[in-house]
């Protein structure tokens, strides 16, 4: 099939087996780049036939880029361990529709689940991610969080990735909190500087957008909860950036 599956992992024993099984439906190899997991992730991956490379975490984009050198094929299907191709995405790849039109990257729609419940409101659907690309002309960005694929000719296609990322609101909040820390440091390192109004302004705008304009208002308690979580993420990444700015001033 001449496609390499690429997965970055850290303590993903719950998901990695099913993820590799799914990838092997359309890939002829799977490369797992593991950042020093303390659970059975590596053992399970090897038992499924994946090649495992150990690398301490370099950041989202750099970790994926590190794995490319171990992939023998040009076409890369780069899923997270809690992501799986839906049937329409499997058909798209198996029927080699990606070879039409000279595109080097494809953005799939993402269905995000909380447990078994699809979150199709508050801007969470249709979410889009580029997870399938040709490494000759496309590659992950250098971002340490929420990296994107930098391509020469990208196409959005109406096929789906299933993302089973969380079992509870607590897990979503914990992940968003972690992301906000990474994002704040990334903005700081890029030279971004803001004033004290930015966290409140962006948090408020995020809530209004998700709750009123992205249909959260029609989804009861879940709708308002997801909107608040999005507002929390937007607020915290800028609040943490301000803290970094203050620390910078104290060191002068």
Backbone torsions as a table, in degrees:
resi	resn	phi	psi	omega
1	UNK	NA	-17.8	174.2
2	UNK	57.8	41.4	175.7
3	UNK	-131.4	134.9	176.8
4	UNK	-103.8	129.5	171.7
5	UNK	-86.7	135.5	-178.3
6	UNK	-131.2	126.2	-178.4
7	UNK	-134.3	133.6	171.1
8	UNK	-102.5	139.4	-172.5
9	UNK	-136.9	153.8	165.8
10	UNK	-154.8	112.4	180.0
11	UNK	51.4	60.8	-178.0
12	UNK	-117.1	35.4	-177.4
13	UNK	-61.0	-26.5	179.6
14	UNK	-67.3	-33.8	-169.6
15	UNK	-112.5	-27.0	-165.5
16	UNK	-61.9	-36.0	-179.7
17	UNK	-61.6	-49.9	179.2
18	UNK	-65.8	-35.7	178.6
19	UNK	-62.1	-46.7	180.0
20	UNK	-65.3	-41.2	177.4
21	UNK	-57.7	-41.9	179.2
22	UNK	-66.9	-42.1	-179.7
23	UNK	-63.5	-37.8	-177.2
24	UNK	-70.0	-7.2	173.1
25	UNK	-71.5	-25.7	-176.5
26	UNK	-128.1	-7.8	-177.2
27	UNK	-115.6	151.4	176.5
28	UNK	-99.6	0.1	171.7
29	UNK	-156.8	155.7	175.2
30	UNK	-131.7	126.9	177.0
31	UNK	-108.8	126.0	177.4
32	UNK	-110.8	122.5	175.3
33	UNK	-103.2	106.1	-173.1
34	UNK	-103.5	131.9	-178.2
35	UNK	-100.3	65.0	171.3
36	UNK	63.3	50.9	177.4
37	UNK	-61.4	145.3	177.6
38	UNK	-103.6	0.3	178.5
39	UNK	-105.3	-154.4	-174.4
40	UNK	-93.1	17.4	-177.8
41	UNK	-53.7	-52.0	-175.4
42	UNK	-64.3	-44.8	-179.3
43	UNK	-61.9	-42.8	179.7
44	UNK	-65.9	-43.3	-179.5
45	UNK	-60.4	-44.3	179.4
46	UNK	-65.6	-38.0	-179.9
47	UNK	-65.8	-23.9	178.7
48	UNK	-88.0	-2.3	178.2
49	UNK	95.6	7.3	178.7
50	UNK	-79.7	152.2	170.8
51	UNK	-89.5	126.6	-175.9
52	UNK	-107.6	128.9	175.7
53	UNK	-115.7	129.7	179.5
54	UNK	-96.7	129.4	179.8
55	UNK	-153.2	123.0	175.1
56	UNK	-58.4	149.3	-168.8
57	UNK	-64.1	124.3	-178.4
58	UNK	-100.0	-7.1	-169.5
59	UNK	115.2	157.5	-172.7
60	UNK	-56.6	-57.3	-179.5
61	UNK	-64.4	-52.9	-180.0
62	UNK	-59.3	-34.0	179.4
63	UNK	-64.9	-42.2	178.5
64	UNK	-67.3	-42.5	178.7
65	UNK	-60.3	-40.0	177.9
66	UNK	-57.9	-36.8	-178.1
67	UNK	-72.9	-21.1	-175.6
68	UNK	-60.8	-34.6	-176.8
69	UNK	-65.0	-18.2	-179.4
70	UNK	-95.1	-3.3	-179.7
71	UNK	-90.5	124.0	-176.2
72	UNK	-78.7	-19.8	-176.8
73	UNK	-102.1	158.8	178.2
74	UNK	-78.0	-37.2	180.0
75	UNK	-83.4	128.1	-174.2
76	UNK	-120.1	128.5	171.1
77	UNK	-107.8	104.2	-170.3
78	UNK	-108.4	88.6	178.7
79	UNK	-97.4	156.5	165.3
80	UNK	-79.4	162.6	-175.2
81	UNK	-65.0	-23.7	180.0
82	UNK	-99.5	20.3	178.2
83	UNK	-116.4	144.7	-178.8
84	UNK	-140.7	145.6	177.2
85	UNK	-74.7	134.6	170.6
86	UNK	-75.0	168.2	-176.7
87	UNK	-60.5	-36.9	-179.6
88	UNK	-65.9	-33.2	177.3
89	UNK	-71.7	-39.3	175.2
90	UNK	-58.7	-44.9	179.7
91	UNK	-63.5	-41.7	179.6
92	UNK	-56.9	-42.7	-178.0
93	UNK	-78.0	-46.5	-177.1
94	UNK	-64.4	-32.0	177.9
95	UNK	-84.6	3.1	176.1
96	UNK	56.9	36.0	177.6
97	UNK	-68.7	-20.3	179.9
98	UNK	-68.4	-14.2	179.3
99	UNK	-83.9	-6.1	-179.1
100	UNK	-88.2	131.3	171.4
101	UNK	93.6	-3.5	176.1
102	UNK	72.7	25.0	178.1
103	UNK	-81.2	150.4	179.8
104	UNK	-116.9	2.8	176.7
105	UNK	-157.6	144.5	-178.4
106	UNK	-129.4	129.5	177.5
107	UNK	-96.5	119.3	179.2
108	UNK	-98.1	152.2	171.3
109	UNK	-73.9	146.5	-178.8
110	UNK	-117.1	127.9	170.9
111	UNK	-97.8	112.4	-179.3
112	UNK	-93.4	131.8	-177.6
113	UNK	-116.6	141.6	168.0
114	UNK	-107.7	103.2	-167.0
115	UNK	65.9	-120.6	177.1
116	UNK	-104.2	5.5	-175.8
117	UNK	-96.1	124.6	178.2
118	UNK	-73.2	129.7	174.9
119	UNK	-97.5	97.6	-176.1
120	UNK	-113.3	36.3	-179.8
121	UNK	-144.9	177.9	179.1
122	UNK	57.8	30.9	176.7
123	UNK	81.6	7.3	-178.2
124	UNK	-89.1	-8.8	172.1
125	UNK	-151.7	134.7	-2.4
126	UNK	-81.9	116.4	169.1
127	UNK	-83.7	150.7	-179.0
128	UNK	-128.1	139.9	174.4
129	UNK	-140.7	139.2	171.7
130	UNK	-86.9	111.1	-180.0
131	UNK	-121.5	-1.9	-176.6
132	UNK	-132.6	119.4	-173.9
133	UNK	-155.9	165.3	177.1
134	UNK	-101.0	117.7	-172.6
135	UNK	-69.8	-10.8	177.6
136	UNK	-65.9	-37.2	-175.1
137	UNK	-127.0	-3.2	179.3
138	UNK	-132.1	150.3	-178.2
139	UNK	-160.5	159.8	176.6
140	UNK	-63.9	148.5	175.3
141	UNK	-72.0	176.2	-179.8
142	UNK	-89.0	3.8	-176.9
143	UNK	-62.6	140.4	179.2
144	UNK	-84.0	-14.4	177.8
145	UNK	-142.6	143.2	179.4
146	UNK	50.9	49.0	179.6
147	UNK	-64.6	157.7	176.0
148	UNK	-123.7	162.5	174.8
149	UNK	-91.5	126.9	177.3
150	UNK	-92.7	114.9	-173.7
151	UNK	-129.3	164.8	177.4
152	UNK	-91.1	-30.3	-179.3
153	UNK	-148.7	95.9	-176.1
154	UNK	-101.1	147.4	177.6
155	UNK	-134.1	135.8	172.8
156	UNK	-86.7	130.4	178.4
157	UNK	-124.6	147.7	-175.7
158	UNK	-87.9	56.7	171.6
159	UNK	-123.9	166.6	-162.2
160	UNK	-126.4	147.2	166.0
161	UNK	-107.7	136.0	176.0
162	UNK	-97.4	121.4	-176.0
163	UNK	-114.8	107.1	177.7
164	UNK	-101.1	73.5	-169.8
165	UNK	-88.0	-21.6	-171.3
166	UNK	-145.7	149.0	174.0
167	UNK	-106.8	-10.9	-176.6
168	UNK	-155.1	163.0	174.5
169	UNK	-63.1	-33.0	179.1
170	UNK	-59.1	-40.6	179.4
171	UNK	-67.2	-39.4	177.8
172	UNK	-62.2	-46.4	-179.0
173	UNK	-62.3	-42.6	179.5
174	UNK	-61.7	-43.1	-179.7
175	UNK	-67.5	-42.6	178.7
176	UNK	-63.0	-36.7	178.0
177	UNK	-64.7	-43.0	177.3
178	UNK	-62.4	-46.0	179.5
179	UNK	-61.1	-38.1	-178.9
180	UNK	-64.3	-34.9	176.7
181	UNK	-66.3	-49.4	178.5
182	UNK	-59.3	-43.1	-176.5
183	UNK	-66.1	-40.4	179.1
184	UNK	-61.2	-44.7	178.9
185	UNK	-65.7	-37.1	178.5
186	UNK	-64.8	-45.2	177.9
187	UNK	-62.2	-41.2	179.6
188	UNK	-62.6	-46.4	-179.7
189	UNK	-65.1	-26.2	178.0
190	UNK	-82.4	-2.6	178.1
191	UNK	90.2	10.3	179.7
192	UNK	-71.1	129.1	176.9
193	UNK	-132.2	139.4	-173.2
194	UNK	-135.2	170.7	175.1
195	UNK	-101.8	176.3	-173.1
196	UNK	-69.7	-13.3	179.8
197	UNK	-82.2	-19.3	-172.8
198	UNK	-59.6	-47.2	-179.1
199	UNK	-58.8	-46.5	-178.4
200	UNK	-65.9	-44.0	-179.2
201	UNK	-61.8	-50.1	-176.8
202	UNK	-69.1	-37.1	176.9
203	UNK	-63.2	-41.6	179.3
204	UNK	-65.9	-45.9	179.5
205	UNK	-61.7	-40.7	179.7
206	UNK	-61.9	-42.2	179.3
207	UNK	-64.4	-48.0	-179.0
208	UNK	-60.4	-43.0	-179.6
209	UNK	-61.9	-49.7	-175.2
210	UNK	-71.5	-38.4	-174.1
211	UNK	-81.6	-44.0	-174.7
212	UNK	-95.2	-42.7	-173.8
213	UNK	-92.7	-18.8	-179.2
214	UNK	-113.8	27.4	167.1
215	UNK	72.1	13.8	175.3
216	UNK	-62.8	-32.8	-178.0
217	UNK	-61.4	-22.9	-178.6
218	UNK	-93.3	7.5	-174.1
219	UNK	-124.5	33.7	170.4
220	UNK	56.4	-142.8	-177.6
221	UNK	-64.2	-37.7	178.0
222	UNK	-61.4	-38.5	-179.5
223	UNK	-62.6	-46.2	-180.0
224	UNK	-71.2	-32.9	179.5
225	UNK	-66.1	-46.7	179.1
226	UNK	-63.4	-40.2	178.7
227	UNK	-62.9	-41.0	178.0
228	UNK	-66.0	-37.8	178.1
229	UNK	-64.4	-41.7	177.7
230	UNK	-64.1	-40.1	177.6
231	UNK	-64.6	-39.7	177.7
232	UNK	-58.9	-46.1	179.9
233	UNK	-61.6	-47.2	-178.6
234	UNK	-63.2	-42.4	178.8
235	UNK	-63.9	-48.8	-171.2
236	UNK	-67.9	-36.7	-178.0
237	UNK	-63.9	-33.8	178.9
238	UNK	-83.5	-31.9	174.6
239	UNK	-63.2	-40.3	178.4
240	UNK	-69.8	-33.1	175.7
241	UNK	-63.9	-41.0	177.4
242	UNK	-62.1	-39.8	176.8
243	UNK	-60.6	-41.0	177.5
244	UNK	-64.3	-37.6	177.2
245	UNK	-63.4	-42.4	179.1
246	UNK	-63.4	-41.6	177.7
247	UNK	-62.9	-37.6	177.6
248	UNK	-61.2	-42.3	180.0
249	UNK	-66.4	-37.0	-179.1
250	UNK	-67.3	-26.2	-178.1
251	UNK	-81.4	-13.4	-178.2
252	UNK	-76.5	NA	NA
